[in-house]
Amino acid sequence: MMKATSDDERRAEGRTAARTALRTAIQAAGIPSPDIWAGISADERAYRSRVLNDIARRVAEEGVHTAIPSDDRGRQFMPFAALKGYDDIVRDSQEPTK
């Protein structure tokens, strides 16, 4: 019977640690509470709460992700330069329309 108690205690400690990690992730990522949206239905509030909790869980597991600096962002599209006509399309999209 003592073993069941220690397993229960370990599970409770794990749940407490998980809740603490989620609270830390919510704070670190600046995740809002679903209460900030006034006038939404209970179903919508529950849905948004689940989505925000999923985001918090991912932040707790993987850390906060940051955007690529704008100077480096274009480099991810460089493989498209090998496509025939790519430069023409880019040039046409950058010219002002008349």
Buried (B, 14 or more C-beta within 10 A) or exposed (E): EEEEEEEEEEEEEEEEEEEEBBEEBBEEBEBEEBEEEEEEEEEEEEEBEEEBBEBBBBBBEEEEEEEEEEEEEEEEEEEEEEEEEEEEEEEEEEEEEE
